[in-house]
Amino acid sequence: MGGEEQLQASSFGEKFSWGVSSAACQTEGAYLDDGKGPSIWDTFTDRKGKICNNDHARVACNFYHLYPEDLSIIRQLNIPNFRFSLAWSRIIPGGTGAVNPMGLDYYDRLIDNCLEKGIDPWVTLYHWDLPQALELKGGWTNRDVVSWFSDYVSVCAKRFGDRVGHWMVMNEPMVFTGAGYFLGVHAPGRRGVRNFFPAVHHSVLAMAEGARILKSACPDAEVGSTFSCSMIEPQTTSRWDTAAANRVDALLNRLFIEPALGMGYPVKDVPVLRKLEKYMLPGDDQKMIANLDFAGVQNYTREIVSFSLFTPYVHARLVDAKRRTKDITEMNWEVYPPSIYHMLKKFDAYPGIPKLYVTENGAAFKDVETAGRVHDERRINYLKDYIAQVFKAKQEGCKVEGYFVWTLTDNFEWAEGYRPKFGIVKVDPETQRRTVKDSGRWYGDFLSGR
Ligand code: FCB
């Protein structure tokens, strides 16, 4: 990496927010403790064959009970910001109606413990764990979800708004609607455009409404939402591949941010999106606008796309990373640091986004432990190289003002179960013992200017 190896956290300026990210369902465990209701992930993981090794998140990292220890690690590594999500069904077990005081108390303790340790809490309201009771009423395909979600957001804003300065309404709506309601590989396991399109539109409306509620209840807070994105390139320069890549880009990278910015859905590029109109009511064009203070950019990789006659709707397919490179992660994602630079530039070019934060970036590699140490050199290099690309974007004037590593502890990686390990801290599944990996030590040193 030449001179970039000298890169210091301080080079990004004092105001730059460094952090680490996590999510409730992936870490908390305690899946029915203290009055929590089941979420769609609790139900989905009960279905045989849905999750690698039939893993489930009932215990996960037991963060519900061990959070003081994890926050101490964050403190010890000198990480100033911690992003985590609230489990809707811990706070409102039935999705709507009665609030669970023990759920609220738990998040009070978590937030207070962050503040006592000098860690700034960044809170995501929805990281994919819809209360199962709401899925029984249609989940994200039912337009009522907008008001169910709004009630939940109001409860959280009112209770935690005095201490939380950064909110993210949703995590990666493209992934939870695409994987959960189109492909059926994530909870709740529904398929097809008849589920996907209403889920998309209602998520867009709920994101905007959630942002409005937060901004009026917490006028001093920064309110944003996070978006998955991958750099998309055509396999060849042919007209067909180029057009196919453009359609995939519209679908994966633009489908949620553009309506939130008042640009509508990218129907020109993906004509099948006209079907969304069926779910739109008069006035929705305005209601879709979210007025976000920031966009959370979440990037891991790039995708190479080629034309395909056999893929319905988009006529495009992703070229398997394994077939084109050796430099891949345990998720079969290509390691391609310039991807994050290009995605930051892409989001930066939209008018109407005041700020960008990289709210997730990281990598799953096979970790080997020797004599009590995890020497995860590849993860360190991944983080260094991606951070260098963030720096490059920033130096060119891009308004990126923070970076969060995904993730603190090895955790429940959705349909992949516990196999891929993303943590900078190892968790022994038997004992729950935490071991800071070399990447964690490296991040701590980097942030401390050592
Ligand atoms: C993102 C998710 C996060 C985690 C990482 C690896 O898409 O937001 O929960 O699973 O991928």
Residues whose N, C-alpha, C, O or C-beta is under 5 A from the ligand:
A	BS01	FCB	A23 E172
